[in-house]
Amino acid sequence: MKIQYLPVTWKDYHVLCQKIAAAILNHEKRPFDEIVAIGRGGLNVGLIMSDFLRIPLSSITIQSYTDIKKHGVMTITEKLGKSIEGSHILLVDDNADSGKTFIRAIEYLKTFHPASITTASLFYKPWSTYQPDYFAKRTTRWILFPHEVTEWIYTFTQKMEKEGKSKADIQTFLESLGYSDSQIKFVRRHHLK
Protein backbone atom coordinates (compact mmCIF):
# COMPACT_ATOMS: atom_id res chain seq x y z
CA MET A 1 0.00 0.00 0.00
CA LYS A 2 1.31 3.42 -0.95
CA ILE A 3 2.13 5.72 1.96
CA GLN A 4 -0.19 8.71 2.23
CA TYR A 5 1.40 11.93 3.46
CA LEU A 6 -0.03 14.85 5.42
CA PRO A 7 2.01 18.03 4.85
CA VAL A 8 1.61 20.48 7.75
CA THR A 9 2.34 24.19 7.33
CA TRP A 10 3.45 26.49 10.14
CA LYS A 11 -0.02 28.07 10.03
CA ASP A 12 -1.64 24.62 10.42
CA TYR A 13 0.76 23.87 13.27
CA HIS A 14 -0.14 27.04 15.13
CA VAL A 15 -3.89 26.43 14.70
CA LEU A 16 -3.55 22.87 16.05
CA CYS A 17 -1.62 24.11 19.11
CA GLN A 18 -4.26 26.77 19.73
CA LYS A 19 -7.01 24.13 19.52
CA ILE A 20 -5.30 22.06 22.23
CA ALA A 21 -4.61 25.11 24.41
CA ALA A 22 -8.26 26.17 24.19
CA ALA A 23 -9.43 22.67 25.15
CA ILE A 24 -7.06 22.64 28.12
CA LEU A 25 -8.11 26.11 29.30
CA ASN A 26 -11.79 25.17 28.96
CA HIS A 27 -11.51 21.83 30.78
CA GLU A 28 -8.69 21.82 33.31
CA LYS A 29 -9.63 22.77 36.88
CA ARG A 30 -6.05 22.87 38.10
CA PRO A 31 -3.33 24.85 36.36
CA PHE A 32 -0.19 23.12 35.20
CA ASP A 33 3.07 24.11 36.82
CA GLU A 34 5.30 23.12 33.92
CA ILE A 35 5.22 21.92 30.34
CA VAL A 36 7.71 19.18 29.52
CA ALA A 37 8.26 18.91 25.77
CA ILE A 38 9.57 15.71 24.21
CA GLY A 39 12.36 16.60 21.79
CA ARG A 40 12.83 16.72 18.99
CA GLY A 41 9.27 16.89 17.64
CA GLY A 42 7.58 18.25 20.75
CA LEU A 43 9.92 21.20 21.23
CA ASN A 44 7.95 23.49 18.92
CA VAL A 45 4.67 22.30 20.44
CA GLY A 46 6.06 23.04 23.90
CA LEU A 47 7.26 26.50 22.94
CA ILE A 48 3.92 27.50 21.42
CA MET A 49 1.88 25.90 24.22
CA SER A 50 4.05 27.69 26.80
CA ASP A 51 2.99 30.97 25.21
CA PHE A 52 -0.69 30.03 24.91
CA LEU A 53 -0.94 28.67 28.46
CA ARG A 54 1.53 31.10 30.03
CA ILE A 55 3.47 28.45 31.91
CA PRO A 56 7.19 27.55 31.92
CA LEU A 57 8.77 25.01 29.60
CA SER A 58 11.33 22.24 30.12
CA SER A 59 12.33 19.43 27.80
CA ILE A 60 13.63 15.92 27.49
CA THR A 61 14.80 14.18 24.33
CA ILE A 62 13.81 10.69 23.30
CA GLN A 63 14.97 9.28 19.99
CA SER A 64 13.02 6.47 18.41
CA TYR A 65 12.70 6.68 14.61
CA THR A 66 15.44 5.41 12.35
CA ASP A 67 13.49 5.76 9.05
CA ILE A 68 9.94 6.00 7.72
CA LYS A 69 7.80 3.50 9.64
CA LYS A 70 10.85 1.95 11.36
CA HIS A 71 11.17 2.35 15.10
CA GLY A 72 14.53 2.23 16.81
CA VAL A 73 15.36 1.70 20.47
CA MET A 74 13.70 4.23 22.81
CA THR A 75 16.61 6.20 24.20
CA ILE A 76 16.52 9.27 26.45
CA THR A 77 19.35 11.36 25.08
CA GLU A 78 18.66 14.54 27.07
CA LYS A 79 17.45 14.26 30.65
CA LEU A 80 15.21 16.62 32.58
CA GLY A 81 17.32 19.37 34.08
CA LYS A 82 15.14 20.45 37.00
CA SER A 83 12.99 19.10 39.80
CA ILE A 84 9.30 18.56 39.08
CA GLU A 85 8.51 16.84 42.36
CA GLY A 86 4.93 17.65 43.40
CA SER A 87 4.29 19.58 40.17
CA HIS A 88 1.37 19.24 37.77
CA ILE A 89 3.01 18.48 34.42
CA LEU A 90 1.73 18.87 30.87
CA LEU A 91 3.79 16.48 28.71
CA VAL A 92 3.67 17.41 25.00
CA ASP A 93 4.80 15.92 21.70
CA ASP A 94 3.91 16.50 18.08
CA ASN A 95 2.52 13.03 17.35
CA ALA A 96 1.34 9.89 19.14
CA ASP A 97 2.20 7.33 16.45
CA SER A 98 3.26 4.08 18.10
CA GLY A 99 2.65 5.44 21.60
CA LYS A 100 6.06 4.23 22.76
CA THR A 101 7.54 7.71 23.12
CA PHE A 102 4.75 8.89 25.43
CA ILE A 103 4.90 5.68 27.46
CA ARG A 104 8.69 5.98 27.85
CA ALA A 105 8.46 9.69 28.75
CA ILE A 106 5.76 9.10 31.38
CA GLU A 107 7.75 6.23 32.88
CA TYR A 108 10.82 8.49 33.06
CA LEU A 109 8.98 11.52 34.50
CA LYS A 110 7.32 9.43 37.21
CA THR A 111 10.78 8.86 38.71
CA PHE A 112 10.73 12.59 39.60
CA HIS A 113 7.47 12.18 41.60
CA PRO A 114 5.27 14.85 39.99
CA ALA A 115 1.76 15.36 41.40
CA SER A 116 0.25 14.58 37.98
CA ILE A 117 1.13 14.10 34.32
CA THR A 118 -1.35 15.13 31.62
CA THR A 119 -0.46 14.55 27.97
CA ALA A 120 -1.10 16.45 24.74
CA SER A 121 -0.15 15.92 21.12
CA LEU A 122 -1.01 17.63 17.85
CA PHE A 123 -1.75 14.32 16.14
CA TYR A 124 -2.94 10.91 17.27
CA LYS A 125 -2.72 7.72 15.18
CA PRO A 126 -5.55 5.23 15.86
CA TRP A 127 -3.10 2.32 16.19
CA SER A 128 -1.08 4.04 18.91
CA THR A 129 -0.79 2.08 22.14
CA TYR A 130 -1.15 5.37 24.01
CA GLN A 131 -3.85 8.01 23.52
CA PRO A 132 -2.93 11.47 24.82
CA ASP A 133 -5.38 13.22 27.13
CA TYR A 134 -5.56 16.02 24.55
CA PHE A 135 -4.93 15.86 20.81
CA ALA A 136 -5.94 18.14 17.96
CA LYS A 137 -6.34 15.72 15.07
CA ARG A 138 -6.58 11.99 14.39
CA THR A 139 -4.88 10.73 11.22
CA THR A 140 -3.55 7.58 9.60
CA ARG A 141 -1.25 9.47 7.22
CA TRP A 142 2.52 10.02 7.58
CA ILE A 143 2.90 13.58 8.85
CA LEU A 144 5.39 15.96 7.26
CA PHE A 145 6.04 18.64 9.86
CA PRO A 146 7.21 22.14 8.88
CA HIS A 147 10.36 21.81 11.01
CA GLU A 148 11.55 18.76 9.03
CA VAL A 149 11.92 20.26 5.55
CA THR A 150 15.57 19.34 4.96
CA GLU A 151 15.13 15.90 6.52
CA TRP A 152 12.26 14.89 4.22
CA ILE A 153 13.51 16.47 0.99
CA TYR A 154 16.81 14.68 1.57
CA THR A 155 15.16 11.35 2.48
CA PHE A 156 12.70 11.37 -0.42
CA THR A 157 15.38 12.40 -2.91
CA GLN A 158 17.82 9.68 -1.79
CA LYS A 159 15.08 7.03 -1.91
CA MET A 160 13.76 8.08 -5.31
CA GLU A 161 17.26 8.32 -6.81
CA LYS A 162 17.91 4.73 -5.71
CA GLU A 163 14.66 3.76 -7.45
CA GLY A 164 15.97 5.36 -10.66
CA LYS A 165 13.56 8.33 -10.68
CA SER A 166 14.55 11.37 -12.72
CA LYS A 167 15.34 14.74 -11.19
CA ALA A 168 12.12 16.08 -12.77
CA ASP A 169 10.04 13.27 -11.23
CA ILE A 170 11.58 13.94 -7.82
CA GLN A 171 10.95 17.68 -8.17
CA THR A 172 7.30 17.09 -9.11
CA PHE A 173 6.79 14.73 -6.17
CA LEU A 174 8.40 17.13 -3.68
CA GLU A 175 6.34 20.04 -4.98
CA SER A 176 3.17 17.92 -4.63
CA LEU A 177 3.97 17.70 -0.91
CA GLY A 178 4.11 21.50 -0.66
CA TYR A 179 7.89 21.98 -0.69
CA SER A 180 8.94 25.15 -2.49
CA ASP A 181 11.51 25.34 -5.26
CA SER A 182 13.81 27.35 -2.99
CA GLN A 183 13.60 24.70 -0.23
CA ILE A 184 14.36 21.92 -2.73
CA LYS A 185 17.28 23.89 -4.23
CA PHE A 186 18.67 24.59 -0.76
CA VAL A 187 18.73 20.89 0.17
CA ARG A 188 20.18 19.89 -3.22
CA ARG A 189 22.89 22.51 -2.99
CA HIS A 190 23.94 21.96 0.62
CA HIS A 191 23.13 18.32 1.37
CA LEU A 192 22.83 16.35 -1.86
CA LYS A 193 26.10 17.06 -3.67
C-alpha positions as CSV (number, residue, x, y, z in Angstrom):
1,M,0.0,0.0,0.0
2,K,1.3,3.4,-0.9
3,I,2.1,5.7,2.0
4,Q,-0.2,8.7,2.2
5,Y,1.4,11.9,3.5
6,L,0.0,14.8,5.4
7,P,2.0,18.0,4.8
8,V,1.6,20.5,7.8
9,T,2.3,24.2,7.3
10,W,3.4,26.5,10.1
11,K,0.0,28.1,10.0
12,D,-1.6,24.6,10.4
13,Y,0.8,23.9,13.3
14,H,-0.1,27.0,15.1
15,V,-3.9,26.4,14.7
16,L,-3.6,22.9,16.1
17,C,-1.6,24.1,19.1
18,Q,-4.3,26.8,19.7
19,K,-7.0,24.1,19.5
20,I,-5.3,22.1,22.2
21,A,-4.6,25.1,24.4
22,A,-8.3,26.2,24.2
23,A,-9.4,22.7,25.1
24,I,-7.1,22.6,28.1
25,L,-8.1,26.1,29.3
26,N,-11.8,25.2,29.0
27,H,-11.5,21.8,30.8
28,E,-8.7,21.8,33.3
29,K,-9.6,22.8,36.9
30,R,-6.1,22.9,38.1
31,P,-3.3,24.9,36.4
32,F,-0.2,23.1,35.2
33,D,3.1,24.1,36.8
34,E,5.3,23.1,33.9
35,I,5.2,21.9,30.3
36,V,7.7,19.2,29.5
37,A,8.3,18.9,25.8
38,I,9.6,15.7,24.2
39,G,12.4,16.6,21.8
40,R,12.8,16.7,19.0
41,G,9.3,16.9,17.6
42,G,7.6,18.2,20.7
43,L,9.9,21.2,21.2
44,N,7.9,23.5,18.9
45,V,4.7,22.3,20.4
46,G,6.1,23.0,23.9
47,L,7.3,26.5,22.9
48,I,3.9,27.5,21.4
49,M,1.9,25.9,24.2
50,S,4.0,27.7,26.8
51,D,3.0,31.0,25.2
52,F,-0.7,30.0,24.9
53,L,-0.9,28.7,28.5
54,R,1.5,31.1,30.0
55,I,3.5,28.4,31.9
56,P,7.2,27.5,31.9
57,L,8.8,25.0,29.6
58,S,11.3,22.2,30.1
59,S,12.3,19.4,27.8
60,I,13.6,15.9,27.5
61,T,14.8,14.2,24.3
62,I,13.8,10.7,23.3
63,Q,15.0,9.3,20.0
64,S,13.0,6.5,18.4
65,Y,12.7,6.7,14.6
66,T,15.4,5.4,12.3
67,D,13.5,5.8,9.0
68,I,9.9,6.0,7.7
69,K,7.8,3.5,9.6
70,K,10.8,2.0,11.4
71,H,11.2,2.3,15.1
72,G,14.5,2.2,16.8
73,V,15.4,1.7,20.5
74,M,13.7,4.2,22.8
75,T,16.6,6.2,24.2
76,I,16.5,9.3,26.4
77,T,19.3,11.4,25.1
78,E,18.7,14.5,27.1
79,K,17.5,14.3,30.7
80,L,15.2,16.6,32.6
81,G,17.3,19.4,34.1
82,K,15.1,20.4,37.0
83,S,13.0,19.1,39.8
84,I,9.3,18.6,39.1
85,E,8.5,16.8,42.4
86,G,4.9,17.7,43.4
87,S,4.3,19.6,40.2
88,H,1.4,19.2,37.8
89,I,3.0,18.5,34.4
90,L,1.7,18.9,30.9
91,L,3.8,16.5,28.7
92,V,3.7,17.4,25.0
93,D,4.8,15.9,21.7
94,D,3.9,16.5,18.1
95,N,2.5,13.0,17.3
96,A,1.3,9.9,19.1
97,D,2.2,7.3,16.5
98,S,3.3,4.1,18.1
99,G,2.6,5.4,21.6
100,K,6.1,4.2,22.8
101,T,7.5,7.7,23.1
102,F,4.8,8.9,25.4
103,I,4.9,5.7,27.5
104,R,8.7,6.0,27.9
105,A,8.5,9.7,28.8
106,I,5.8,9.1,31.4
107,E,7.8,6.2,32.9
108,Y,10.8,8.5,33.1
109,L,9.0,11.5,34.5
110,K,7.3,9.4,37.2
111,T,10.8,8.9,38.7
112,F,10.7,12.6,39.6
113,H,7.5,12.2,41.6
114,P,5.3,14.8,40.0
115,A,1.8,15.4,41.4
116,S,0.2,14.6,38.0
117,I,1.1,14.1,34.3
118,T,-1.4,15.1,31.6
119,T,-0.5,14.5,28.0
120,A,-1.1,16.4,24.7
121,S,-0.1,15.9,21.1
122,L,-1.0,17.6,17.9
123,F,-1.8,14.3,16.1
124,Y,-2.9,10.9,17.3
125,K,-2.7,7.7,15.2
126,P,-5.6,5.2,15.9
127,W,-3.1,2.3,16.2
128,S,-1.1,4.0,18.9
129,T,-0.8,2.1,22.1
130,Y,-1.1,5.4,24.0
131,Q,-3.8,8.0,23.5
132,P,-2.9,11.5,24.8
133,D,-5.4,13.2,27.1
134,Y,-5.6,16.0,24.6
135,F,-4.9,15.9,20.8
136,A,-5.9,18.1,18.0
137,K,-6.3,15.7,15.1
138,R,-6.6,12.0,14.4
139,T,-4.9,10.7,11.2
140,T,-3.5,7.6,9.6
141,R,-1.2,9.5,7.2
142,W,2.5,10.0,7.6
143,I,2.9,13.6,8.8
144,L,5.4,16.0,7.3
145,F,6.0,18.6,9.9
146,P,7.2,22.1,8.9
147,H,10.4,21.8,11.0
148,E,11.6,18.8,9.0
149,V,11.9,20.3,5.5
150,T,15.6,19.3,5.0
151,E,15.1,15.9,6.5
152,W,12.3,14.9,4.2
153,I,13.5,16.5,1.0
154,Y,16.8,14.7,1.6
155,T,15.2,11.4,2.5
156,F,12.7,11.4,-0.4
157,T,15.4,12.4,-2.9
158,Q,17.8,9.7,-1.8
159,K,15.1,7.0,-1.9
160,M,13.8,8.1,-5.3
161,E,17.3,8.3,-6.8
162,K,17.9,4.7,-5.7
163,E,14.7,3.8,-7.4
164,G,16.0,5.4,-10.7
165,K,13.6,8.3,-10.7
166,S,14.5,11.4,-12.7
167,K,15.3,14.7,-11.2
168,A,12.1,16.1,-12.8
169,D,10.0,13.3,-11.2
170,I,11.6,13.9,-7.8
171,Q,11.0,17.7,-8.2
172,T,7.3,17.1,-9.1
173,F,6.8,14.7,-6.2
174,L,8.4,17.1,-3.7
175,E,6.3,20.0,-5.0
176,S,3.2,17.9,-4.6
177,L,4.0,17.7,-0.9
178,G,4.1,21.5,-0.7
179,Y,7.9,22.0,-0.7
180,S,8.9,25.2,-2.5
181,D,11.5,25.3,-5.3
182,S,13.8,27.3,-3.0
183,Q,13.6,24.7,-0.2
184,I,14.4,21.9,-2.7
185,K,17.3,23.9,-4.2
186,F,18.7,24.6,-0.8
187,V,18.7,20.9,0.2
188,R,20.2,19.9,-3.2
189,R,22.9,22.5,-3.0
190,H,23.9,22.0,0.6
191,H,23.1,18.3,1.4
192,L,22.8,16.4,-1.9
193,K,26.1,17.1,-3.7
